[in-house]
Structure formats: structure tokens, C-alpha cells
Amino acid sequence: MRNTKINFSIIIANLLILVILALLTPGQASQNLDWFPIILFGFLIVFTMTFGMFLAGGMVSLLPMVAIAAYLRFGLVTTGWLIFACAWIHGSFRFFLSERLKLPFTATNPSERIRRIGVNAIMTTASILFGGYIYEQLGGGSPIANDYPILILVLGAGYFFVNYLLAGLYFLLVIEGGQIASFLHSLPELLLYEALPVLFAPLVALIYAELGWFYFVLLIIGLMVITYVTRGLNEASARLKRRVQELDSLQIVGQLLSASLEIDAIVDAIYEQVGRLMPANNFFIALYDRERDKVSFPIVVEAGVSRQRPARPVGNGLADYVWRTRQPLLLKQNVEETAVNLGVDLMGNETACWLGVPILQADESLGVIVVQSFSQFDIYDNWHRDILAAIAVQAAMAIQNARLYAQTGSALAQRAREMASILQTIHDGVLLLNKEWRVLTINRAFMKITGLLEDDLTGQSLVDGSRAAKTLLNRIGYYRPNLERDCEVLQQGEKQHIRQVVMIDSSGRHIERTLAPVHDREQKITGWLLVFRDITEEIEMVKAQEDMTHMVIHDLRSPLSVTLGSLETIGAWLEMGRMEDVNKLLGLAQVSGDRMLQLLNDLLDIYKFENGKIPLNVTNMPILPWLTEAKAQFSLVAAEVGIEIEIEVEQDLPLVTVDKEHMVRVLSNLVDNAIKFTPDGGKIRLWALDTSDDDVPIVLIGVSDTGTGIPPEDHERLFLKFQQNSLSRGRRQGTGLGLPYCKLAVEAHGGRIWVESQGIAGQGSTFVMQLPTLVEGN
């Protein structure tokens, strides 16, 4: 399907070029065409198109120079028709003689060939049309008219801009294998080979115009000789470069494979080197286990992305065929047809080009290395097959050794790896010393805590008096006398370990340092172990807990004192018969009691939410009545301070799926906070907005005020327990529990809550809840 779309687009583009040429032609119908020079230029154009140098996935040649020379000789329209026709003639020429002449892009698939011919016709014709048009619009004339600078800057620049732009789009959208990066990297070299000869384009045009056809033929012969020789040198250079790259990669593969006994490291090394030598955007290695009759895939890459592919039984795919026959298989095209002829089942995506080689160890076939293309034919050739087979030979020994190691691995080596892994992954810093206080080993956590590197420490003595020793002692919070004294205590058996909290640098971190002796089997001390644990967060947590306890006690003591004081006064006033005053005190005691109960409820619900212990009684609740109820609840309180509460909602809002009790309480907390921080005469707006789309049903509900605002640095902190707005304290002191409760309650419904404010007085704040809505059909 992708190839069909690409071919259709190329056909449309060619037809568009023809339409443009047809529309431009009537304007030059009166000109008499001199067919002899046109035929000579046409021959030269076809030759330069055919015999060029292979670079960056395409051909570089003298075509730009010849095309611009033809334009200067014949004009825009004639040159456009000539280049378009020559592009298709050249394509047909290569169609029949490409194999014999060993031309690049030797595609044998008709569809692929037509595609490439069409792309070449589009690029060359569009380039000369654009460059010539811009040149003419700026008043450019013939080379005799002293417009040479304009020719180079305008005509050449316009030609190469369109040519390289179209080439880049082709590599990006059509060519598989990431060749766009190679193309961009080669642009300076492309310009060197193609742009510099353009300087001589006026000379080519003038030779025919001033000296005649005989000298022009001599020029053609000279260009042919130069082109052919240059092409031969380029091919020799490319072969040498490819051979050097091949040997270099094989050497690297050998070194990497011999240095590892891990399958994953081996296959990664193979893939990396294969990718240097050939397109490997689609690559996998299949390993066969005869005992289990299974095929595993330690590495699979599709479209340049690593994939996981589960193991499967041995089947009848192309990879299985290569494994059974123990012979490389290269299918440049017609993969499906060839697979049917071989009696092989096709698996996975439709493939345009496929190459697989067996991994052979003695008489055993261990697996298969496969590269393939899903869209390009003829992307691999015999050279790719041979080099992949050479890599497979080196891989076979490494894979066999890895398998033997995995089957018969030493328990000691395994244990050592486990201990090293544990040592490197634990969060506590570890420093192991011998008995003479010389560093044996450290782990990553120790380096992170102290800022020291392993290479600088291994073998370093702590007591040799050197500068490095003093630095290390300082970084672990010791002086030499203290270290010797602690070790002496441990040697005498007075303690099993010595644990202290130290601050080893100026960062304020608290480090728990534990010194313990290392014993051998006979319980003799053979070294010293220092373990460093960063307890800064624990200390801060303890302090936070103490602060929280203090705040809770303070917040409970105030209303409790009011309640107890009110009850004591009520007793006295009852004896005095002051009933009206008693009722006032009862109301005050009731308010204080409600405040204590609210605080305790908030603490209890926050704890339950944090531990997932609150069951939600979810129902479908309309939004407008919910907002109206909140407005009614606070209307009297707001009216006392001149604050206006208004509601703004969209029509036909969906229902929200929530626990009504908790969400009513959440909205009440938000409105109460808004009143607390909004000055007299301010405004509070309750609003709702449906932001649902086809995939996610969501509604936003907000509370906006005109209060003092909240600084951006306080936004996240406000939703932590016992935190307050640093900018203002409001009309009354809060407990710092309302917003944490709101956050936990909203998140328990699968939503989220946040605040929007710049901390500017008068602009206020907006608290927004994002809640799920009722899905239609539920």
C-alpha cells in the first residue's frame, strides 16, 4: 500500500511537470529549433546522467553544468523539454544496460525502476525550470551579456536549491534506512563535485555558439573521458573505503565478542557493527535451542526501534529455512514468490528485500542473522551477504562460549557478580579497607556521597600523611587519631561497631557513619568496613513530624480552650440567671467543637486516602445544583464582608461520576478558602467547563477569586499538609489540611487539582478540578 501511494505521487508529479512545460511552450512556438545542437546536448545530458559517481545514496555528475549550459543555449522551455525527455531516455537506457555497465541502483523490479526514473525526471526538470525562471525574472541574459555573476548566484543557486530539496524529501519520505542523515552529511561533498563545474557552464554554451559543432564534439569527448576516468577512480576509492570499513568492523566485532560472555552484549555488538556496514533498520537474530525445540530472539529491531519478540517453536519461516540449510539466502525482490517456491511460510510484515545468514559453529547451526527491508527492493547485494556471513562466523564462537558459560558457569564467579551488583546498587555508601587502612573497594553510592572517584581512591592509604589521605579522611568525617582510636576500641572487642552521625561537607547533609571490623573464618580482623547512610531526609521527616504534632496540638488547644472556658463561664452564668449570655457561649462552644471535629475529620480522612482505606460511593451528580448548593452555603458569610458569589456554567454539562459527600466537601473547602483570602467587596466565581473529547470525557470545575493571589513557588507546597500561603494569612488562621484533603479526594476519583495564580494582589487565584464525566451508554 505504501509503495502504491509513493508511485502514484511520482506519476502525478511527472504529469504536473508536463503540464507546466505545455503551458510554457506556446510562448516560444515562433522560435526555430536547431535540432543538431539539441541532439548533441541531449547526448551529453544522457551521458552525464548515466556515468557519474555514487555518493550519499545517489549519483553526482556534471549534469548541473550541462543543464545550465543547455539553458543558456536554448532557453527555459526547450531545455525543460530536453532534460525531461533525456531523464526518461536515460532511465530506459539503464533499464536494459544497468547490469552490463555495473551502474548503481540496479533495481530489477519494474515498479522500482519506473519510480526511480520518475524521481530523477522530476528533480532535474524542476531544478532547471525553477533556476531559469528566477534568473529570467531578475533580468538575466545570455553569457555574452556580462551577466556571469548573476548566472552563478541565481541560476546555479536556484537549480541546487530545488534539486537538493527534492533529494532530501525523497530520502526522508521514500528511502528506508535513515539515509537522510548520510545525505545531509554529504552536502558539502555534493556541492564540491556538482557546484564548482557550474562555473564553466557559460564556457560550454559559448563553445558551440562561437566555435561551432566540431569543437563542441571535442568538448563532449573530453568531458566523457574526464567523467569516465573520474568515475573509475571514485569506484576504486569506494571499494577501498568499503574494504577498510569492512576490516575495521570485523576487527571491532572480534574484539567486542571476545570480551563478553553475555548474549545481550554480544548481539548488541553485532547489531552495532552491522549497522555501520549496511542498512539495518530492520534486523533480528534468531537463536535455536534443539533440546527445547524453541527459537529465541535476543535482539529485534523494527524501523530502528528495539522490540521484544517472544520465543516460538521451530517453524517453517525464511529464518528457519536458513537455519536448516545452513546456507545464506539473499532475496533482492519477489520475496513472497521465492518463499512459495522454496516451500517456506511467510511470517510477519510483507518484505521487499531479505537477507539471512546462518550462525555456524562446527557442524551445528546456532541461529540466523537477518536484515530486511519492508519497502525497498535490491537494498542488499552479494557484498552485504558475504560481510554478514563473515560477522556470523565471529559471532558463532562468542555465542557458543556464552551458552557454555551460562550452562556450566562457576558458582564463585556468579556469587562475585551478585555481590558486586548488590554493592553497586545499594543506596548506602560502602568503603572497604584492609587492616592497614588502605582502600580496597568502594561503590557508586560512596562516590556520590563524598564526590570522590574510584580511580583516585583504589589503593590509597588513609594514614600515610599525604594530601590525598587527608582529603579522604576529611570527606568521611574523620581525623587520623579518631580513626585509630575507634579501630582500637573495636579490636579490643568493647563494641561490635561504632555508629555516629556526622556532617561530611558544607551541604548540611547528615550522614550516619558505621565503622565495623571485617573478620576471616578464624574471627581475626582482616580489614575495616565503613558504611555511610544519608539520613538527612529522615531527620527532616522527624522534624516535620514534630512540627506537625506541634501544629495539631496548637490547632486543637485553641478551640478546646474556648470550649472549656465557655463551659466554665456557663456554669457561673446559670447561677446568675444570665440565659441570653449562656446561649451565646453555647454557640461559641459549638463552633469551637465543630472546628475541632473538622480538624480531626480532615486528619482521619487524609490518613485513609493516603492508605487507600476510604471506599467511594460513586454516583452520577449534576454540576449546576452542586455549585448552587455551595453558593447558598456561604452566601451569608460572604454577604457579611461584601463578597459577591456568582456561578458561570456551560449549557448541557454532562454529569460527573463522583462520591457526592466528598466532592461537596471539597468544593466547600475551596469556596471557604476563597472567602478567607478575598478582601471586602471582592468577587468569587464558581464555574464549570466541558473539555471532553472523543477519547476522554473530562469536565473542569473551578473556583476563582479576586484575593491576594498565591506566588508560583507556593503552588505545589499548598497541597502538602500544614502548609500555608506565604503571601497572606487571610481573615483567619487555617489548619493547612483543607487543600491536602481536596487533592487526595480528587485524585481518588481519577482526577487532578491545581492552582493558577501569579501572586498579584487583586488578580487572585483559581483552583481547578479536572473530573471524569458520565460516559454515554453507562
Disulfide bonds with the S-S distance in Angstrom:
none
